[in-house]
């Protein structure tokens, strides 16, 4: 194992705080990762990491070493990319995390074309709405819908996703068709959606004619924190939902859901790509960022 491989392993272990997680991210045996760190410490003549049964953390010398090694590795990767820039294909592993419905409705159907163009690219697709620690969990990029909380990541805003109000035909037949938000507090129900982050049920929201944001008091008999269940409950006639149009367009086309109160839709939600700050992004990350932006463009508000 050459010196630069040892440096890469050291940075991965230091950032993730775990030999096991680093080995998984690098697709190396845990013993190889441990041996590389031991060899590196012997070569530089100092202990770089404190190891305990619960965690791995940098020593004072390790923190200084990490500060010097990071830009060195970035420069090496940049030099390698200089000679790859003219190549059409990219290779290697890219770990992404996206909301489950975006993964299912948009990304998965479009992946065959991307992988035909870049057959040496390997994507690991995770789906969650929680706040992923990209560095510690070895994730290269996340897609997030809504307001952003983490200011320590590079952000690529893509635009805003339009939302609509929906009901099932069975619900409309049983409860009637609401035409204005004021009617929602009289004999209408919504399917509650609990934030995966806070656990709080989200309010019913809408925009008035002047563009101001408002909330309405709407009762719920069932609350879920999963988009699949949220839509399923609506289809079962358990209440109204507010959902991105792309997510239910196939159900609208099939007549399984209908749009209600089109003049009182909720505010569109921002969608963004987030990734760790780096002076030089890998070419496979750049390819994915550009591909996903083009994939989302038809579903964004003008």
N, C-alpha and C positions, 0 to 999 in steps of 0.2 A: 504494500500500500504506500503510495507516494505521499509527499508532504502535504500537497493540496487536498488530497482525499482526507487526510487527518484533520486538516483545518475545517473542511466542510462538516465532518462528523462532530468536531468540537462545537462549532456554531450551532448545529442542530440540537445537540444535547443541552447546551447552555440556554438556548431559547425555549426549549420544551420542558426543561427541568426534569428530564427523565431519560434514562438509557433505553428503557423498553419502548417508550413512545418514539424516540429518535430512531431506533432500529426499525420500527414499523414504518415510519415515514420514509426512511432511506431504503427500505426493503433489504435490510442486511440482518444477519444473525446478531442477537444481542451480544454474544461473545466477541464478535468482530468489532462491534462498537466499543466495548469495554477495552479490548486489546489496543485499539487505535488511540484511545485517550491515554492509556498507560504509556504507550510508546512516545506519544507527544510530550507528556509530562517528563519522561526520562530525557528526551532530546533537549527540551528547553530548560531543564534543571530546576523545576519548581512545580508544586501542586497547583493545578488550575481549578479543580472542582472539589468541593466538600461532598462526600457521599454519606447518606444515612439511609436507614430502611424506608423512610417516608419520602425523602426528596433529595434532589441534587441541586446544589447552588454554587455559584462562583466564589472562589477565594478573591482576595484583593488583587493578587497577581493575575488571576483568571479574568477579572473584569477589565484590567488594562490590556491583556492579551486579546480579548474579544473585541475591544475598541479598535485595535490595530488590524486584526485579521479580517473583520467584516469588509472594509473598503478594499482590501487586497483581493478578496474573493470576487467582489463586484467587478473590479478591473479585469480579472482573469476571464470572468463570464462575458464581459463586454468585448474583450479581444476575440474570444471564440465566436461571438455573434457577428463580428465584422465579416467573417468568412462564410457565415451562414445566411447573411441577409439576402443574397441572390437566390437562395434555394426556396422552392415553393412549399415543400413539406416541412413540418415540424415533428419532433419526436420527444419522447419522455412522458413522465407522469404529471398530471395536473389534478389537484384535489380541490373541488369546489363544494360550496354549500348553498342550496337554494330552497325557497319555499316549496313544499311538496306539490302544490297544484301547478306552479310554473314548471317544475320538473316534469310532471306528468302530461300537462296539456300542451306545453310549448317545446321544452328542450328535448324530451325523448323522441317525439316524432321527427325532429329535425336532425338528430344525431347521425343517422346513417350517411347523410350527404357530407357532413363535416368529416367523419371518419374515413369515408372514401377518398376525400381530398388529402387527409393526413393520416394514413393507415398506421403510422408509427406512434401516434398520439394515444395515450391511455388516460381516460377520464375516470376519476373516482367521485361519484356524485352523492353527496349527503343531502338530506332534507330536514330542516328544522327551522323554527321561528325564534329560537332562543339566541342570546348573544354569544356567538362563537368567538373564542379566543384564537385568532388565526395563527399567531406565532406558536403558542403552546400546543395547539392541536394539529399543527402542520398543514393548515388549510391555506391554499394559495389565493382564493378569491371567494367572496360571498355576494349573493344577490339579496338585497333587502328592499322591502316595500314599506313605505311610511317614514316617519321622522327618524333621523339617525341620532344615536346616543354616543357612539364612540368617535372621539375627535383625534385618536391616535393612528388612524388609518388613512390611506389615500382613497379619495372618493371620486368616482366618475358618474356624475348625474346623467341619467338617460332621458328623463322626462316625467310625465305624470300619466298614471293609468286611470281611465275613467271608470266610475262605479255606477251601478244601476240598482233600483229596487225591484225585487222579484217576489212572486207568489206562485203557488201551484194552482191549476184550474180548480182542483177540489177545494182549496182554501177560499178562492173567490166565490165559488158556488155556495159555500157554507157561511162565510162571513161578509160577503159583498166586496165590491171593488172600491178601495179608498181612493179619493181623488185629491185630498189635501191633507197636510200633516195634522191639522186640527182634528181630523176624524179618527186618528190613530188611537187616541185615548178612549174611544167609545166602541167597545166590542171588537177590537183588533188585537192581534198578538204578533210578537216578533220571535224569531229563534234567537236566543241570546248567544253572543260570542264572547268568551272570556279570553282576555289577553294571555298568551302563553308566558309572557314576562311577568306581569303583575298579578294575574289571576282575577282581575276585576272585569266585570261585564261591561262591554263597550256600549255607549248610548246610541240611540237612533239619531242620525245626523242628516241635515239637508241644507241646501243653499236657497235663500230667498231670491226674489227677482233682482234685488240690488247686489247680489253676490255675497251677502253676509251669511256667515255660518250660524246655524241654530241646532238645538237638540229638541227632541220630543219625548214625552213620557209614554213609553209603550211597554206593556206587560209581557212577560215571557213565562212559558210553562216548562221550557226545556232550555238548558244552556250547555254549550259545547266549546271546547278549545281546539277543535280540529276542523279544517275546512271541508274535508270529505263528509263528516257527520253534519256539519252546518248545512250543506247543500242537500244531503239526504233527508234531513228533518223538514226542510222547506218542501221538498218533493212529496213528503208524506202528509203535507197539509198542516203542519204544526205552527206555521207562522211565516211572516215576511222576513226577507233577508236583504242585506246590502252587499253586493259582490262585484268584482271586476267583470265587465262584459265578456272578455275573452274566456273567462272561466265557465260560463254557462251558455255561450252562444249556441252550442250544439243542442242544448236542452230547449232554448228558445225556438230554434229552427224546427225541432221535433214536436213542439207544443207541450212539452213536459213542464215548462215554466212559462210565465208571462211577465212582461215588465209592467210595473204599476207606478203611478205618480212620476211620469217622465219629466215633469216640470220641477220636481223637487228632489233631484238626485243629490247624494252626498258629494263633498268636495273630492276632486281627483287626488290620488295618493302618489307621492313621488316614488320612483324606483331608481335604485342606484347600485353600482358595482363598487365593492370595497376590497382593498388588497393592502398588504403591508407596504410601508414606505420603503422604496429602494431606488437608488440612483439609476440602476439598470434593471428593467423588468425582463424576465425570460421571454423568448420569442413565442413559446407556446402560450404564455399568459396573454401576450398582446393579441395573438390570433384569436383566443377565446373571447377576450373583451370586445374586439371588433365584430366577431361573429354574433355574440349575444346581443350587442346593440342593434345590429341589423335585424335580428330575429324579433326583437321587441318593438321595433319602429312602427309596424302596422297597428299595434295595439295601444299606442300612446296617443293622447289628445294632441291635436294640432296646435 
